[in-house]
Amino acid sequence: MFSNYLIGLREGLEASLVVCILIAYLVKTGRRDALKPIWIGIGIAVAIAMGFGCALEFGSQEMTFQAQEALGGSLSVVAVALVTWMVFWMRRTARHLKSELHGKLDAALAMGTGALVATAFIAVGREGLETALFVWASVHAASDGTPRPLIGVALGLATAVLLGWLFYRGALRINLAKFFTWTGGMLVVVAAGVLAYGFHDLQEASWIPGINHLAFDISGTIPPDSWYGTLLKGVLNFQPDPTVVQLTVWALYLVPTLAVFLLTPEFRARLRGGGQGTAAPAGGKVPASE
């Protein structure tokens, strides 16, 4: 549940900040007449993202077991690739996101209503589709027959919306650079588990051999149905009996990706409090409407 909460929070907050920046800029520049097209674009993006998630969930139920595993495994790999790109992209461009969005919004204002709708749709839609895909893959990997994974995602998204609103009203200030760095690192750990489970799905679909070749089996020590087994499964997608392929893929992804993400001059500067990059104005505060 925690891993899915983290996904909902991390992905949802990015989308919330984009919306806050767009809305705050229009309000501060006296262009409230452009708010309606922006909200239309945001609504379309959210609807398409939800429809995409529903299509993944209900469409896969009509497939054979082998086809379901092949689809789940393939989409898990794609989802991990996208979320890894997103984590590194946000770390690199967060400090310039506000000015970049303002530039696109200025161009859209000059072009008319349709361009405004498209700008909001593209800005939010990309985040929404990435979130839908990664959430589906993570829920598929962590599902234990209960609604807890989905509840975790819903709580994460709700928290992101609340934080976005507080940013907009100027009631909350946090160091967004540090926030996205730490949550990005945790998301890499979650992604490693999703990737390993995805390869397990591909093994069950007979796309990759070695389904019966286990790296170890500690099910007796950490029963999957125990509270701590469930906790490890929910937080880290831990499996007490991984195959050699799963363990190898997990290690080959996690170790170098986490090292590249964390062991950088920017990260060390942020830990010392020197990082000022943020998707919001200085101090992490989105200007409130006047």
N, C-alpha and C positions, 0 to 999 in steps of 0.2 A: 504493500500500500504506500509506503514512504517513497519508493523509487518512482511510482507513478504520480504521487503528489509533487515530487521534485520536477518531473517532466512538465506537468501542467503549470506549475509555478514559473519555471524558467522560460518555457516557450510562451506562455500566456503573458508574462510581464514584458517580453519583447514587443508583442503585438500591442499591449496596452500603452507602452511608451510611444510607439509610432502614432497611435491614435491621439494621445495627449499632445504630442508635438504638432500634429496637423491642426487639431482643434484650437490649441493655444495660439498658434501663429495667425490663424484666421481671425480670432477674436481680438488679438493685440493690434492687428493691422486694420481693424474695422471692416472686415469682409464677412460679416455674419451671414450675408446672403448666400455665401458659398458653402455654408455648413450642411445644407440639405443634400447636395450632390455627394459630399464627403460621406455622410451617414449612409446614403444609398449604396455607395461603393463598398463601404465596410460591411453592410448587411448582406450584400451579394457574396462577398468573400467568405463571410461566416457560414452562410447557407451552403455554398459549394463545398467548403471544408467538411461540414457536418454530413452532407450528402456523400462525399467521398468516403468518409469513415463508415457510414451505413452500408455503402456498396461493398466495401471490403469485408465487413462483418457478415452481412446476409448473403452476399454473392458466394462467399467461400463455403457456406453451409450446404449448397447444392452440389458440391463436388465430391468425388470419391475421397477416401482417406488419403491415398497416395497423392492425389492432386492437391488436397488441402495442405499437406505437409510441404510439397514442392512450392506452392504459392507462399505459404507462411515463411519458409526458409529464405526464399528469394527476396521477398519484401523486407524481411528483417535485415538482410545484407544491405539492401538499398537504403533502408531507414537509417542504419548506422552510418553509412557513407554520407547521407544528407546532414544528419545531426552533427557529425564530426566537422564537416565543412562549415556548418552554421556556427559552431562553437568557436572555431578559429577565426571565422569572418567577423563575428561580433567583437572578439578581442582586438582585432586589427582596426576595425572601422568605427567602434562605438563613439570615440571622441569626435568623429566627423559626421555622425549620423544626422544630427540636428541640422547642420548647414546643408547637407545633401538633400534632406527632405524639403527644406525651405526652398532650395533652388528648383526642385521638381514642381513644387506647389506654385511658385511664381510663374513658371512656364505654363502650367495647366490653367491658371487663372487667366492668362492672356489668350488661351485657346478656346475657353468656354466650358459649359456644363459637362459635356461628354468627357473632356479631358480630366476634369476634376474627379468624376466617377471612376475613370480608369486609373488615375493616380492612387486613390484610396484603395481601390480593389487590388492593384498590384502590390502596394505596400503591405497590406494586411493579408492578402490571399496567399502569398508565398509562405508567410509564417503559419497560416492556417493549414495549408496542405502538408507542410512538413510536420506540424504537430499531429495532425490526424494520422499520418502514416506511422510516425514513431510511437504514438500512443497505442495504435492498433498492434504493432509489433511487440511492444512492451507488455501490453495486457495479454496478448497471446502467449508470450513467454512466461509470464508470472501468474497466469490464471490458475486458480485452485478450486474452481467450481463455485466461488462466492463472488458477490459484487464488489468486494473490497478494492480490487484494482481500479475499477471504474469510479468508485467513490473517491479514491485517492486523486485521480485525475480531475474530477469535478471540484474537489476542495482546492486543489492547486490552482485551477483556472479562476475559481471564485476569489481566492486570495490575491491573484494577479490583478484582477479587475479592481478589487478594493485598493490595492497599492497604487494602481494607475490613477484612480480617482483622487487619492490622497496627494499624489505627486502634483496633479493638476491644480488642486485647491491650495497647494503650498503648505500642507499640514505635515508633510513627511520629508525628511532629508536623510539620505544614506549615501555612502560612497558606492556609486553604481559600478565603478571599475572593479572594486574589490568584490562586490556582490557577483558580478558576471564571471569573474575569475574563479572564485571558489565554487559557485554552482556549476560552472563549466567543467571544472575538474571532477566534481561528483558525477556529472552527467556522462563523462567519459567512462567512469567506472560502471555506470548503469549500462551504457552502450556495449561495453565488453561482454557483459552477461547476455544481452540481447543477441549479440553476434554469435556467441557460443551456442545459444539455444537455436538460433537460425540454422547453424551448420548441423545441429542434431536433427532438426526437421528435414534437412536435405539428405541426411543419412537414412532417416526413416522412409523417405521417398525413393530410396535406392539410387539417388543421384551421386552420392559420395559413399565409398565403402567404409567398413570399420565400425558398424553399429554395435557389434558385440565385443569389440576390443576396448575394454575399459581401462582408463588410466589408474583408477583406484575405486574402491567401493567402501564408504564409511557409513552406509545406511544404518548399520547397527548402532553406531555411535551417535549419529545425527539423523534420527528418523524423520523422513519428509513430513509426516503428519504431526510431529511434535511442535510445541509453540516456538522453540528456538529454530527448528528446521524451517517452519513457516516464515519466521522473521528473516532468516538469512535468504530464503527464496524471494521474499517480497522486496527486500532492500537491495540485494546484490545479485538476484537471479541465480543463487547458489544451488548447485545440484550435487548431492553426495556421491553420485556414481557417474561422473562424466566419462565420455569416451576420450581416447587419446587425441582424436581430431579436435574435439571441443576444447580440451585443455590447451592444446597447442595454439589454436586460433585465438583463444582468450588471452594467452600470454603474449603472443606476437602482436596483438592489437594494443592491449592495455599498456604494456611497459614503454614502448617507444612513443606512443601517442601522448601518454600522460607526461613523459619526460620532456617532449618537445613543447607541450602546452605550458608546463609549469616552470621548467628550468630556463627562463629567458630573462634578459635584463629588465624588460618591462614588468615581469612578475615580481622580481626582487625589489624593484623600485616601488611597486604598489604595496608590497608588504611593509616597506619602510614609510608608507604614507605619501609617496611622491607621485603616485598615479592620479592624474586629474581627468583621464578620459571618461566620458559619460555620455549617455544618450540624451540626458536632460541638460538644461543650462547649468552654469556653475553652481556647485553645492548640491547637485542632484535634485534641483527644484524646478518643476515646470511652472511657468508663470500662470497665475490664476487670471481669470477674466476680470476685466475692469468694468 
